[in-house]
Amino acid sequence: MPEIAPHTRLRPSPYYEATLAEGVTSFTPYNQVLIPMGYGDPDAEYDRLMNGVSMWDVGGQRQVQIKGRDAASLTQILSPRDLSKQVVGQGKYVPMCNHAGTLINDPVVNKLDDDLFWLSIADSDMRLWARSIAAERGLEVEITQPDVSPMAVQGPMAPDVVASIFGNWVRDLQYFWFDEAVICGIQVKIARSGFSKQGGFEIYLMDGSRGTELWNIVREAGRPFDIGPGYPNPCERIESGLLSCGGDTDDTTNPFEVRLGKFVDLEVGDDVIGIRSLRKIKEEGFRRHQLGVVLKGEMPSTNHSRWYDIRVGGKKVGDMTNGTWSRKFRRNIGFALVSCAHGSGELVKVQKDGWEIEGFLCELPFR
Protein backbone atom coordinates (compact mmCIF):
# COMPACT_ATOMS: atom_id res chain seq x y z
CA MET A 1 0.00 0.00 0.00
CA PRO A 2 1.56 3.37 -0.98
CA GLU A 3 2.36 5.73 1.88
CA ILE A 4 1.41 9.40 2.09
CA ALA A 5 4.65 11.34 1.88
CA PRO A 6 5.00 14.01 4.59
CA HIS A 7 4.80 17.55 3.29
CA THR A 8 4.22 21.01 4.73
CA ARG A 9 1.09 21.27 2.56
CA LEU A 10 -0.46 18.41 4.56
CA ARG A 11 0.13 18.69 8.28
CA PRO A 12 -0.94 16.91 11.45
CA SER A 13 -3.33 18.51 13.90
CA PRO A 14 -2.29 19.28 17.49
CA TYR A 15 -4.07 16.06 18.53
CA TYR A 16 -2.25 13.83 16.02
CA GLU A 17 0.03 12.08 18.53
CA ALA A 18 -2.90 11.49 20.87
CA THR A 19 -4.95 9.90 18.10
CA LEU A 20 -2.04 7.61 17.22
CA ALA A 21 -1.99 6.47 20.84
CA GLU A 22 -5.74 5.81 20.59
CA GLY A 23 -5.17 3.46 17.66
CA VAL A 24 -6.39 5.57 14.73
CA THR A 25 -6.55 3.46 11.57
CA SER A 26 -7.12 6.05 8.84
CA PHE A 27 -6.91 9.76 8.06
CA THR A 28 -8.27 12.11 5.42
CA PRO A 29 -7.03 15.59 4.45
CA TYR A 30 -9.29 18.48 5.46
CA ASN A 31 -8.14 22.04 4.94
CA GLN A 32 -4.64 20.58 4.45
CA VAL A 33 -4.76 18.95 7.90
CA LEU A 34 -4.95 15.21 8.57
CA ILE A 35 -8.07 14.30 10.52
CA PRO A 36 -8.95 10.78 11.77
CA MET A 37 -11.56 8.72 9.95
CA GLY A 38 -11.74 5.65 12.16
CA TYR A 39 -10.25 3.68 15.02
CA GLY A 40 -10.96 0.15 13.86
CA ASP A 41 -14.35 -0.51 15.50
CA PRO A 42 -17.09 1.42 13.66
CA ASP A 43 -19.89 -0.18 15.68
CA ALA A 44 -18.36 0.94 18.99
CA GLU A 45 -17.60 4.41 17.61
CA TYR A 46 -21.21 4.82 16.47
CA ASP A 47 -22.58 3.48 19.76
CA ARG A 48 -20.52 5.93 21.83
CA LEU A 49 -21.81 8.84 19.79
CA MET A 50 -25.45 7.73 19.96
CA ASN A 51 -25.60 6.52 23.56
CA GLY A 52 -22.59 7.83 25.45
CA VAL A 53 -19.83 10.29 24.62
CA SER A 54 -17.19 10.50 21.90
CA MET A 55 -14.15 12.75 21.48
CA TRP A 56 -12.99 13.88 18.05
CA ASP A 57 -9.90 15.48 16.57
CA VAL A 58 -11.45 18.09 14.27
CA GLY A 59 -8.36 20.27 14.10
CA GLY A 60 -8.85 20.46 10.34
CA GLN A 61 -11.82 22.75 10.99
CA ARG A 62 -9.62 25.81 10.58
CA GLN A 63 -10.49 29.38 11.52
CA VAL A 64 -10.29 32.30 9.13
CA GLN A 65 -9.74 35.30 11.38
CA ILE A 66 -11.02 38.67 10.18
CA LYS A 67 -9.78 41.56 12.30
CA GLY A 68 -9.76 45.31 11.90
CA ARG A 69 -11.85 48.42 11.42
CA ASP A 70 -13.85 46.90 8.54
CA ALA A 71 -14.08 43.35 9.94
CA ALA A 72 -17.84 43.48 10.51
CA SER A 73 -18.41 44.95 7.05
CA LEU A 74 -16.37 42.26 5.31
CA THR A 75 -17.95 39.44 7.29
CA GLN A 76 -21.40 40.65 6.25
CA ILE A 77 -20.30 41.07 2.63
CA LEU A 78 -19.29 37.39 2.67
CA SER A 79 -22.54 36.30 4.34
CA PRO A 80 -26.01 36.10 2.72
CA ARG A 81 -27.37 35.75 6.25
CA ASP A 82 -28.10 38.96 8.18
CA LEU A 83 -25.44 39.37 10.90
CA SER A 84 -26.50 42.85 12.04
CA LYS A 85 -27.91 41.58 15.35
CA GLN A 86 -25.12 39.13 16.12
CA VAL A 87 -23.48 39.82 19.48
CA VAL A 88 -20.11 38.93 20.99
CA GLY A 89 -20.11 35.30 22.07
CA GLN A 90 -22.60 34.22 19.42
CA GLY A 91 -22.00 32.02 16.40
CA LYS A 92 -24.20 31.84 13.32
CA TYR A 93 -24.31 29.15 10.65
CA VAL A 94 -23.91 30.78 7.23
CA PRO A 95 -24.20 29.35 3.69
CA MET A 96 -21.49 31.40 1.97
CA CYS A 97 -21.77 31.73 -1.80
CA ASN A 98 -19.88 33.05 -4.79
CA HIS A 99 -21.23 35.75 -7.07
CA ALA A 100 -23.42 33.23 -8.92
CA GLY A 101 -25.15 32.17 -5.70
CA THR A 102 -23.30 28.85 -5.63
CA LEU A 103 -22.53 27.44 -2.19
CA ILE A 104 -18.77 27.45 -1.55
CA ASN A 105 -18.60 26.90 2.22
CA ASP A 106 -20.90 26.74 5.24
CA PRO A 107 -18.94 28.03 8.22
CA VAL A 108 -20.08 28.99 11.67
CA VAL A 109 -19.32 32.71 11.94
CA ASN A 110 -18.20 33.41 15.51
CA LYS A 111 -18.15 37.01 16.76
CA LEU A 112 -15.34 37.51 19.28
CA ASP A 113 -15.46 41.31 19.33
CA ASP A 114 -16.92 44.15 17.29
CA ASP A 115 -13.80 44.10 15.12
CA LEU A 116 -12.91 40.40 15.36
CA PHE A 117 -14.61 37.39 13.73
CA TRP A 118 -13.74 33.75 13.08
CA LEU A 119 -15.10 31.78 10.16
CA SER A 120 -15.00 28.17 11.39
CA ILE A 121 -14.86 26.65 7.94
CA ALA A 122 -15.60 23.47 6.04
CA ASP A 123 -13.04 22.17 3.54
CA SER A 124 -12.17 24.98 1.09
CA ASP A 125 -9.80 27.95 0.99
CA MET A 126 -11.94 30.69 2.50
CA ARG A 127 -8.90 32.64 3.66
CA LEU A 128 -7.89 33.25 0.04
CA TRP A 129 -11.51 34.09 -0.85
CA ALA A 130 -11.87 36.56 2.04
CA ARG A 131 -8.56 38.24 1.21
CA SER A 132 -9.58 38.62 -2.43
CA ILE A 133 -12.92 40.22 -1.58
CA ALA A 134 -11.31 42.51 1.01
CA ALA A 135 -8.73 43.71 -1.52
CA GLU A 136 -11.38 44.17 -4.22
CA ARG A 137 -13.50 46.31 -1.88
CA GLY A 138 -10.56 48.24 -0.41
CA LEU A 139 -11.38 47.22 3.18
CA GLU A 140 -9.10 47.77 6.16
CA VAL A 141 -8.80 44.27 7.65
CA GLU A 142 -6.19 41.66 8.52
CA ILE A 143 -7.10 38.12 7.47
CA THR A 144 -5.12 35.26 9.03
CA GLN A 145 -5.35 31.65 10.13
CA PRO A 146 -4.76 31.74 13.90
CA ASP A 147 -3.34 28.91 16.01
CA VAL A 148 -6.80 27.59 16.89
CA SER A 149 -7.77 23.92 16.63
CA PRO A 150 -11.13 22.50 17.75
CA MET A 151 -11.69 19.23 19.55
CA ALA A 152 -15.29 17.97 19.59
CA VAL A 153 -16.97 16.18 22.49
CA GLN A 154 -20.23 14.73 21.18
CA GLY A 155 -23.04 12.51 22.41
CA PRO A 156 -25.78 12.58 25.06
CA MET A 157 -23.22 12.43 27.90
CA ALA A 158 -21.04 15.20 26.46
CA PRO A 159 -22.48 17.90 28.79
CA ASP A 160 -21.56 15.78 31.83
CA VAL A 161 -17.98 15.37 30.67
CA VAL A 162 -17.41 19.00 29.67
CA ALA A 163 -19.13 20.29 32.84
CA SER A 164 -16.90 18.08 34.99
CA ILE A 165 -13.87 19.87 33.48
CA PHE A 166 -15.01 23.47 33.20
CA GLY A 167 -18.03 23.79 35.49
CA ASN A 168 -21.79 23.59 35.18
CA TRP A 169 -21.99 26.97 33.44
CA VAL A 170 -21.29 25.18 30.14
CA ARG A 171 -24.72 23.52 30.37
CA ASP A 172 -26.32 26.95 29.98
CA LEU A 173 -24.61 27.74 26.67
CA GLN A 174 -27.14 28.05 23.88
CA TYR A 175 -26.51 26.28 20.58
CA PHE A 176 -23.74 28.02 18.58
CA TRP A 177 -22.85 30.31 21.49
CA PHE A 178 -19.39 30.19 23.07
CA ASP A 179 -17.32 31.48 25.98
CA GLU A 180 -13.74 31.48 27.23
CA ALA A 181 -12.18 29.08 29.74
CA VAL A 182 -8.82 27.98 31.08
CA ILE A 183 -7.87 24.47 32.26
CA CYS A 184 -4.39 23.68 33.60
CA GLY A 185 -3.17 26.92 32.06
CA ILE A 186 -4.53 25.98 28.63
CA GLN A 187 -6.63 28.73 27.04
CA VAL A 188 -9.70 27.57 25.14
CA LYS A 189 -13.05 28.74 23.89
CA ILE A 190 -16.00 26.40 24.43
CA ALA A 191 -18.84 26.37 21.91
CA ARG A 192 -22.13 24.50 22.06
CA SER A 193 -21.75 23.01 18.59
CA GLY A 194 -20.47 20.05 16.61
CA PHE A 195 -21.07 18.03 13.43
CA SER A 196 -23.65 15.65 14.88
CA LYS A 197 -27.27 15.77 16.00
CA GLN A 198 -26.48 14.07 19.31
CA GLY A 199 -25.47 17.27 21.09
CA GLY A 200 -22.14 18.35 22.47
CA PHE A 201 -19.37 20.91 22.44
CA GLU A 202 -16.37 22.04 20.48
CA ILE A 203 -13.35 23.06 22.53
CA TYR A 204 -11.22 25.55 20.58
CA LEU A 205 -7.59 25.05 21.63
CA MET A 206 -5.64 28.33 21.41
CA ASP A 207 -2.13 26.85 21.60
CA GLY A 208 -1.35 23.99 19.24
CA SER A 209 1.64 22.87 21.31
CA ARG A 210 -0.75 21.65 24.04
CA GLY A 211 -3.00 19.38 22.01
CA THR A 212 -1.98 16.14 23.68
CA GLU A 213 -2.42 17.71 27.13
CA LEU A 214 -5.95 18.84 26.35
CA TRP A 215 -6.81 15.48 24.79
CA ASN A 216 -5.66 13.65 27.92
CA ILE A 217 -7.59 16.00 30.22
CA VAL A 218 -10.80 15.30 28.33
CA ARG A 219 -9.98 11.58 28.13
CA GLU A 220 -9.52 11.35 31.90
CA ALA A 221 -12.63 13.39 32.69
CA GLY A 222 -14.64 11.16 30.39
CA ARG A 223 -13.39 7.89 31.83
CA PRO A 224 -16.39 7.48 34.23
CA PHE A 225 -18.66 7.90 31.19
CA ASP A 226 -16.74 5.36 29.07
CA ILE A 227 -15.54 8.03 26.64
CA GLY A 228 -13.64 6.94 23.57
CA PRO A 229 -12.30 8.33 20.30
CA GLY A 230 -14.41 8.94 17.23
CA TYR A 231 -14.78 11.24 14.26
CA PRO A 232 -17.53 13.04 12.30
CA ASN A 233 -19.49 9.83 11.84
CA PRO A 234 -20.90 9.38 8.30
CA CYS A 235 -23.62 6.99 9.44
CA GLU A 236 -24.96 9.34 12.12
CA ARG A 237 -24.68 12.46 9.98
CA ILE A 238 -26.55 10.85 7.06
CA GLU A 239 -29.24 9.43 9.35
CA SER A 240 -29.59 12.91 10.87
CA GLY A 241 -29.76 14.70 7.50
CA LEU A 242 -26.63 16.82 7.99
CA LEU A 243 -25.17 18.39 4.85
CA SER A 244 -21.52 17.91 3.93
CA CYS A 245 -20.61 21.03 1.96
CA GLY A 246 -18.44 19.97 -0.96
CA GLY A 247 -19.47 16.34 -0.55
CA ASP A 248 -23.22 16.73 -1.13
CA THR A 249 -22.83 19.83 -3.33
CA ASP A 250 -21.28 20.48 -6.72
CA ASP A 251 -20.09 23.52 -8.65
CA THR A 252 -23.64 24.73 -9.32
CA THR A 253 -25.46 23.93 -6.05
CA ASN A 254 -27.22 26.86 -4.39
CA PRO A 255 -28.42 26.94 -0.74
CA PHE A 256 -32.09 26.52 -1.66
CA GLU A 257 -31.40 23.17 -3.30
CA VAL A 258 -29.88 21.66 -0.15
CA ARG A 259 -32.33 22.85 2.53
CA LEU A 260 -30.35 25.95 3.55
CA GLY A 261 -32.79 28.57 2.32
CA LYS A 262 -33.82 29.42 5.89
CA PHE A 263 -30.30 30.73 6.48
CA VAL A 264 -30.47 33.16 3.53
CA ASP A 265 -31.82 36.66 4.19
CA LEU A 266 -32.70 38.13 0.82
CA GLU A 267 -33.11 41.61 2.36
CA VAL A 268 -29.40 42.07 3.11
CA GLY A 269 -27.58 44.79 1.18
CA ASP A 270 -26.76 44.57 -2.50
CA ASP A 271 -23.05 44.54 -1.67
CA VAL A 272 -23.31 41.03 -0.18
CA ILE A 273 -21.61 38.48 -2.43
CA GLY A 274 -24.14 36.41 -4.38
CA ILE A 275 -27.28 38.04 -2.99
CA ARG A 276 -28.52 39.36 -6.34
CA SER A 277 -28.17 35.89 -7.85
CA LEU A 278 -29.88 34.28 -4.85
CA ARG A 279 -32.83 36.65 -5.20
CA LYS A 280 -33.13 35.70 -8.84
CA ILE A 281 -32.90 31.98 -8.08
CA LYS A 282 -35.58 32.30 -5.42
CA GLU A 283 -37.87 34.24 -7.76
CA GLU A 284 -37.41 31.97 -10.77
CA GLY A 285 -37.29 28.72 -8.81
CA PHE A 286 -34.48 26.22 -8.46
CA ARG A 287 -34.08 23.06 -10.55
CA ARG A 288 -33.10 20.49 -7.92
CA HIS A 289 -33.87 19.63 -4.31
CA GLN A 290 -32.32 17.39 -1.71
CA LEU A 291 -34.19 14.33 -0.47
CA GLY A 292 -33.31 11.06 1.17
CA VAL A 293 -33.11 7.80 -0.75
CA VAL A 294 -33.71 4.37 0.78
CA LEU A 295 -32.38 1.40 -1.18
CA LYS A 296 -33.92 -2.04 -1.27
CA GLY A 297 -32.03 -4.98 0.18
CA GLU A 298 -30.87 -5.86 3.66
CA MET A 299 -27.18 -6.43 2.98
CA PRO A 300 -24.92 -3.61 4.23
CA SER A 301 -23.21 -1.64 1.49
CA THR A 302 -19.95 0.22 1.96
CA ASN A 303 -19.84 4.02 2.12
CA HIS A 304 -19.08 5.45 -1.29
CA SER A 305 -16.67 8.13 -2.40
CA ARG A 306 -18.43 9.46 -5.52
CA TRP A 307 -21.88 10.36 -6.76
CA TYR A 308 -24.12 7.77 -8.44
CA ASP A 309 -26.81 8.33 -11.06
CA ILE A 310 -30.45 8.20 -9.97
CA ARG A 311 -32.82 7.16 -12.76
CA VAL A 312 -36.56 7.07 -13.30
CA GLY A 313 -37.90 5.33 -16.39
CA GLY A 314 -34.36 4.90 -17.70
CA LYS A 315 -33.66 8.66 -17.57
CA LYS A 316 -31.22 10.29 -15.17
CA VAL A 317 -33.06 12.65 -12.78
CA GLY A 318 -30.28 13.39 -10.30
CA ASP A 319 -27.53 11.94 -8.14
CA MET A 320 -27.11 9.97 -4.94
CA THR A 321 -24.45 12.12 -3.25
CA ASN A 322 -23.62 9.88 -0.29
CA GLY A 323 -24.60 6.55 1.17
CA THR A 324 -24.22 4.34 4.22
CA TRP A 325 -25.58 1.28 5.94
CA SER A 326 -27.83 2.76 8.63
CA ARG A 327 -27.35 1.04 11.96
CA LYS A 328 -30.48 2.79 13.23
CA PHE A 329 -32.84 1.91 10.37
CA ARG A 330 -31.10 -1.30 9.19
CA ARG A 331 -31.26 -0.12 5.58
CA ASN A 332 -28.90 1.35 3.00
CA ILE A 333 -29.66 5.07 2.84
CA GLY A 334 -28.25 8.23 1.30
CA PHE A 335 -28.98 11.74 0.05
CA ALA A 336 -30.49 12.41 -3.34
CA LEU A 337 -29.99 15.66 -5.24
CA VAL A 338 -32.73 15.33 -7.85
CA SER A 339 -34.93 17.33 -10.18
CA CYS A 340 -37.79 19.12 -8.44
CA ALA A 341 -40.11 17.19 -10.76
CA HIS A 342 -39.50 14.14 -8.55
CA GLY A 343 -40.54 13.89 -4.93
CA SER A 344 -40.92 11.88 -1.76
CA GLY A 345 -42.33 8.39 -2.19
CA GLU A 346 -41.26 8.03 -5.83
CA LEU A 347 -39.59 4.78 -6.89
CA VAL A 348 -36.12 5.19 -8.38
CA LYS A 349 -33.13 3.15 -9.51
CA VAL A 350 -29.55 3.93 -8.47
CA GLN A 351 -26.66 3.00 -10.77
CA LYS A 352 -23.93 1.90 -8.37
CA ASP A 353 -20.70 0.07 -9.23
CA GLY A 354 -22.22 -1.68 -12.23
CA TRP A 355 -25.43 -2.59 -10.41
CA GLU A 356 -28.92 -1.14 -10.69
CA ILE A 357 -30.48 -0.90 -7.22
CA GLU A 358 -34.13 -0.13 -6.61
CA GLY A 359 -35.17 2.35 -3.96
CA PHE A 360 -37.47 5.22 -3.12
CA LEU A 361 -37.17 8.91 -2.28
CA CYS A 362 -38.15 10.32 1.12
CA GLU A 363 -37.98 13.53 3.16
CA LEU A 364 -35.00 14.38 5.33
CA PRO A 365 -34.08 13.70 8.05
CA PHE A 366 -34.79 9.99 7.88
CA ARG A 367 -37.51 8.71 10.21
C-alpha positions as CSV (number, residue, x, y, z in Angstrom):
1,M,0.0,0.0,0.0
2,P,1.6,3.4,-1.0
3,E,2.4,5.7,1.9
4,I,1.4,9.4,2.1
5,A,4.7,11.3,1.9
6,P,5.0,14.0,4.6
7,H,4.8,17.6,3.3
8,T,4.2,21.0,4.7
9,R,1.1,21.3,2.6
10,L,-0.5,18.4,4.6
11,R,0.1,18.7,8.3
12,P,-0.9,16.9,11.4
13,S,-3.3,18.5,13.9
14,P,-2.3,19.3,17.5
15,Y,-4.1,16.1,18.5
16,Y,-2.2,13.8,16.0
17,E,0.0,12.1,18.5
18,A,-2.9,11.5,20.9
19,T,-4.9,9.9,18.1
20,L,-2.0,7.6,17.2
21,A,-2.0,6.5,20.8
22,E,-5.7,5.8,20.6
23,G,-5.2,3.5,17.7
24,V,-6.4,5.6,14.7
25,T,-6.5,3.5,11.6
26,S,-7.1,6.0,8.8
27,F,-6.9,9.8,8.1
28,T,-8.3,12.1,5.4
29,P,-7.0,15.6,4.5
30,Y,-9.3,18.5,5.5
31,N,-8.1,22.0,4.9
32,Q,-4.6,20.6,4.5
33,V,-4.8,19.0,7.9
34,L,-5.0,15.2,8.6
35,I,-8.1,14.3,10.5
36,P,-8.9,10.8,11.8
37,M,-11.6,8.7,9.9
38,G,-11.7,5.7,12.2
39,Y,-10.3,3.7,15.0
40,G,-11.0,0.1,13.9
41,D,-14.3,-0.5,15.5
42,P,-17.1,1.4,13.7
43,D,-19.9,-0.2,15.7
44,A,-18.4,0.9,19.0
45,E,-17.6,4.4,17.6
46,Y,-21.2,4.8,16.5
47,D,-22.6,3.5,19.8
48,R,-20.5,5.9,21.8
49,L,-21.8,8.8,19.8
50,M,-25.5,7.7,20.0
51,N,-25.6,6.5,23.6
52,G,-22.6,7.8,25.4
53,V,-19.8,10.3,24.6
54,S,-17.2,10.5,21.9
55,M,-14.2,12.8,21.5
56,W,-13.0,13.9,18.1
57,D,-9.9,15.5,16.6
58,V,-11.5,18.1,14.3
59,G,-8.4,20.3,14.1
60,G,-8.9,20.5,10.3
61,Q,-11.8,22.8,11.0
62,R,-9.6,25.8,10.6
63,Q,-10.5,29.4,11.5
64,V,-10.3,32.3,9.1
65,Q,-9.7,35.3,11.4
66,I,-11.0,38.7,10.2
67,K,-9.8,41.6,12.3
68,G,-9.8,45.3,11.9
69,R,-11.8,48.4,11.4
70,D,-13.8,46.9,8.5
71,A,-14.1,43.4,9.9
72,A,-17.8,43.5,10.5
73,S,-18.4,44.9,7.0
74,L,-16.4,42.3,5.3
75,T,-17.9,39.4,7.3
76,Q,-21.4,40.6,6.2
77,I,-20.3,41.1,2.6
78,L,-19.3,37.4,2.7
79,S,-22.5,36.3,4.3
80,P,-26.0,36.1,2.7
81,R,-27.4,35.8,6.3
82,D,-28.1,39.0,8.2
83,L,-25.4,39.4,10.9
84,S,-26.5,42.8,12.0
85,K,-27.9,41.6,15.3
86,Q,-25.1,39.1,16.1
87,V,-23.5,39.8,19.5
88,V,-20.1,38.9,21.0
89,G,-20.1,35.3,22.1
90,Q,-22.6,34.2,19.4
91,G,-22.0,32.0,16.4
92,K,-24.2,31.8,13.3
93,Y,-24.3,29.1,10.7
94,V,-23.9,30.8,7.2
95,P,-24.2,29.3,3.7
96,M,-21.5,31.4,2.0
97,C,-21.8,31.7,-1.8
98,N,-19.9,33.1,-4.8
99,H,-21.2,35.7,-7.1
100,A,-23.4,33.2,-8.9
101,G,-25.1,32.2,-5.7
102,T,-23.3,28.9,-5.6
103,L,-22.5,27.4,-2.2
104,I,-18.8,27.4,-1.6
105,N,-18.6,26.9,2.2
106,D,-20.9,26.7,5.2
107,P,-18.9,28.0,8.2
108,V,-20.1,29.0,11.7
109,V,-19.3,32.7,11.9
110,N,-18.2,33.4,15.5
111,K,-18.2,37.0,16.8
112,L,-15.3,37.5,19.3
113,D,-15.5,41.3,19.3
114,D,-16.9,44.1,17.3
115,D,-13.8,44.1,15.1
116,L,-12.9,40.4,15.4
117,F,-14.6,37.4,13.7
118,W,-13.7,33.7,13.1
119,L,-15.1,31.8,10.2
120,S,-15.0,28.2,11.4
121,I,-14.9,26.7,7.9
122,A,-15.6,23.5,6.0
123,D,-13.0,22.2,3.5
124,S,-12.2,25.0,1.1
125,D,-9.8,27.9,1.0
126,M,-11.9,30.7,2.5
127,R,-8.9,32.6,3.7
128,L,-7.9,33.3,0.0
129,W,-11.5,34.1,-0.9
130,A,-11.9,36.6,2.0
131,R,-8.6,38.2,1.2
132,S,-9.6,38.6,-2.4
133,I,-12.9,40.2,-1.6
134,A,-11.3,42.5,1.0
135,A,-8.7,43.7,-1.5
136,E,-11.4,44.2,-4.2
137,R,-13.5,46.3,-1.9
138,G,-10.6,48.2,-0.4
139,L,-11.4,47.2,3.2
140,E,-9.1,47.8,6.2
141,V,-8.8,44.3,7.6
142,E,-6.2,41.7,8.5
143,I,-7.1,38.1,7.5
144,T,-5.1,35.3,9.0
145,Q,-5.3,31.7,10.1
146,P,-4.8,31.7,13.9
147,D,-3.3,28.9,16.0
148,V,-6.8,27.6,16.9
149,S,-7.8,23.9,16.6
150,P,-11.1,22.5,17.8
151,M,-11.7,19.2,19.6
152,A,-15.3,18.0,19.6
153,V,-17.0,16.2,22.5
154,Q,-20.2,14.7,21.2
155,G,-23.0,12.5,22.4
156,P,-25.8,12.6,25.1
157,M,-23.2,12.4,27.9
158,A,-21.0,15.2,26.5
159,P,-22.5,17.9,28.8
160,D,-21.6,15.8,31.8
161,V,-18.0,15.4,30.7
162,V,-17.4,19.0,29.7
163,A,-19.1,20.3,32.8
164,S,-16.9,18.1,35.0
165,I,-13.9,19.9,33.5
166,F,-15.0,23.5,33.2
167,G,-18.0,23.8,35.5
168,N,-21.8,23.6,35.2
169,W,-22.0,27.0,33.4
170,V,-21.3,25.2,30.1
171,R,-24.7,23.5,30.4
172,D,-26.3,26.9,30.0
173,L,-24.6,27.7,26.7
174,Q,-27.1,28.0,23.9
175,Y,-26.5,26.3,20.6
176,F,-23.7,28.0,18.6
177,W,-22.8,30.3,21.5
178,F,-19.4,30.2,23.1
179,D,-17.3,31.5,26.0
180,E,-13.7,31.5,27.2
181,A,-12.2,29.1,29.7
182,V,-8.8,28.0,31.1
183,I,-7.9,24.5,32.3
184,C,-4.4,23.7,33.6
185,G,-3.2,26.9,32.1
186,I,-4.5,26.0,28.6
187,Q,-6.6,28.7,27.0
188,V,-9.7,27.6,25.1
189,K,-13.1,28.7,23.9
190,I,-16.0,26.4,24.4
191,A,-18.8,26.4,21.9
192,R,-22.1,24.5,22.1
193,S,-21.8,23.0,18.6
194,G,-20.5,20.0,16.6
195,F,-21.1,18.0,13.4
196,S,-23.7,15.6,14.9
197,K,-27.3,15.8,16.0
198,Q,-26.5,14.1,19.3
199,G,-25.5,17.3,21.1
200,G,-22.1,18.3,22.5
201,F,-19.4,20.9,22.4
202,E,-16.4,22.0,20.5
203,I,-13.4,23.1,22.5
204,Y,-11.2,25.6,20.6
205,L,-7.6,25.1,21.6
206,M,-5.6,28.3,21.4
207,D,-2.1,26.9,21.6
208,G,-1.3,24.0,19.2
209,S,1.6,22.9,21.3
210,R,-0.7,21.7,24.0
211,G,-3.0,19.4,22.0
212,T,-2.0,16.1,23.7
213,E,-2.4,17.7,27.1
214,L,-5.9,18.8,26.3
215,W,-6.8,15.5,24.8
216,N,-5.7,13.7,27.9
217,I,-7.6,16.0,30.2
218,V,-10.8,15.3,28.3
219,R,-10.0,11.6,28.1
220,E,-9.5,11.4,31.9
221,A,-12.6,13.4,32.7
222,G,-14.6,11.2,30.4
223,R,-13.4,7.9,31.8
224,P,-16.4,7.5,34.2
225,F,-18.7,7.9,31.2
226,D,-16.7,5.4,29.1
227,I,-15.5,8.0,26.6
228,G,-13.6,6.9,23.6
229,P,-12.3,8.3,20.3
230,G,-14.4,8.9,17.2
231,Y,-14.8,11.2,14.3
232,P,-17.5,13.0,12.3
233,N,-19.5,9.8,11.8
234,P,-20.9,9.4,8.3
235,C,-23.6,7.0,9.4
236,E,-25.0,9.3,12.1
237,R,-24.7,12.5,10.0
238,I,-26.6,10.9,7.1
239,E,-29.2,9.4,9.4
240,S,-29.6,12.9,10.9
241,G,-29.8,14.7,7.5
242,L,-26.6,16.8,8.0
243,L,-25.2,18.4,4.8
244,S,-21.5,17.9,3.9
245,C,-20.6,21.0,2.0
246,G,-18.4,20.0,-1.0
247,G,-19.5,16.3,-0.6
248,D,-23.2,16.7,-1.1
249,T,-22.8,19.8,-3.3
250,D,-21.3,20.5,-6.7
251,D,-20.1,23.5,-8.6
252,T,-23.6,24.7,-9.3
253,T,-25.5,23.9,-6.0
254,N,-27.2,26.9,-4.4
255,P,-28.4,26.9,-0.7
256,F,-32.1,26.5,-1.7
257,E,-31.4,23.2,-3.3
258,V,-29.9,21.7,-0.2
259,R,-32.3,22.9,2.5
260,L,-30.4,26.0,3.6
261,G,-32.8,28.6,2.3
262,K,-33.8,29.4,5.9
263,F,-30.3,30.7,6.5
264,V,-30.5,33.2,3.5
265,D,-31.8,36.7,4.2
266,L,-32.7,38.1,0.8
267,E,-33.1,41.6,2.4
268,V,-29.4,42.1,3.1
269,G,-27.6,44.8,1.2
270,D,-26.8,44.6,-2.5
271,D,-23.0,44.5,-1.7
272,V,-23.3,41.0,-0.2
273,I,-21.6,38.5,-2.4
274,G,-24.1,36.4,-4.4
275,I,-27.3,38.0,-3.0
276,R,-28.5,39.4,-6.3
277,S,-28.2,35.9,-7.9
278,L,-29.9,34.3,-4.9
279,R,-32.8,36.7,-5.2
280,K,-33.1,35.7,-8.8
281,I,-32.9,32.0,-8.1
282,K,-35.6,32.3,-5.4
283,E,-37.9,34.2,-7.8
284,E,-37.4,32.0,-10.8
285,G,-37.3,28.7,-8.8
286,F,-34.5,26.2,-8.5
287,R,-34.1,23.1,-10.5
288,R,-33.1,20.5,-7.9
289,H,-33.9,19.6,-4.3
290,Q,-32.3,17.4,-1.7
291,L,-34.2,14.3,-0.5
292,G,-33.3,11.1,1.2
293,V,-33.1,7.8,-0.8
294,V,-33.7,4.4,0.8
295,L,-32.4,1.4,-1.2
296,K,-33.9,-2.0,-1.3
297,G,-32.0,-5.0,0.2
298,E,-30.9,-5.9,3.7
299,M,-27.2,-6.4,3.0
300,P,-24.9,-3.6,4.2
301,S,-23.2,-1.6,1.5
302,T,-19.9,0.2,2.0
303,N,-19.8,4.0,2.1
304,H,-19.1,5.4,-1.3
305,S,-16.7,8.1,-2.4
306,R,-18.4,9.5,-5.5
307,W,-21.9,10.4,-6.8
308,Y,-24.1,7.8,-8.4
309,D,-26.8,8.3,-11.1
310,I,-30.5,8.2,-10.0
311,R,-32.8,7.2,-12.8
312,V,-36.6,7.1,-13.3
313,G,-37.9,5.3,-16.4
314,G,-34.4,4.9,-17.7
315,K,-33.7,8.7,-17.6
316,K,-31.2,10.3,-15.2
317,V,-33.1,12.6,-12.8
318,G,-30.3,13.4,-10.3
319,D,-27.5,11.9,-8.1
320,M,-27.1,10.0,-4.9
321,T,-24.4,12.1,-3.2
322,N,-23.6,9.9,-0.3
323,G,-24.6,6.5,1.2
324,T,-24.2,4.3,4.2
325,W,-25.6,1.3,5.9
326,S,-27.8,2.8,8.6
327,R,-27.4,1.0,12.0
328,K,-30.5,2.8,13.2
329,F,-32.8,1.9,10.4
330,R,-31.1,-1.3,9.2
331,R,-31.3,-0.1,5.6
332,N,-28.9,1.4,3.0
333,I,-29.7,5.1,2.8
334,G,-28.2,8.2,1.3
335,F,-29.0,11.7,0.1
336,A,-30.5,12.4,-3.3
337,L,-30.0,15.7,-5.2
338,V,-32.7,15.3,-7.8
339,S,-34.9,17.3,-10.2
340,C,-37.8,19.1,-8.4
341,A,-40.1,17.2,-10.8
342,H,-39.5,14.1,-8.6
343,G,-40.5,13.9,-4.9
344,S,-40.9,11.9,-1.8
345,G,-42.3,8.4,-2.2
346,E,-41.3,8.0,-5.8
347,L,-39.6,4.8,-6.9
348,V,-36.1,5.2,-8.4
349,K,-33.1,3.2,-9.5
350,V,-29.5,3.9,-8.5
351,Q,-26.7,3.0,-10.8
352,K,-23.9,1.9,-8.4
353,D,-20.7,0.1,-9.2
354,G,-22.2,-1.7,-12.2
355,W,-25.4,-2.6,-10.4
356,E,-28.9,-1.1,-10.7
357,I,-30.5,-0.9,-7.2
358,E,-34.1,-0.1,-6.6
359,G,-35.2,2.4,-4.0
360,F,-37.5,5.2,-3.1
361,L,-37.2,8.9,-2.3
362,C,-38.2,10.3,1.1
363,E,-38.0,13.5,3.2
364,L,-35.0,14.4,5.3
365,P,-34.1,13.7,8.0
366,F,-34.8,10.0,7.9
367,R,-37.5,8.7,10.2
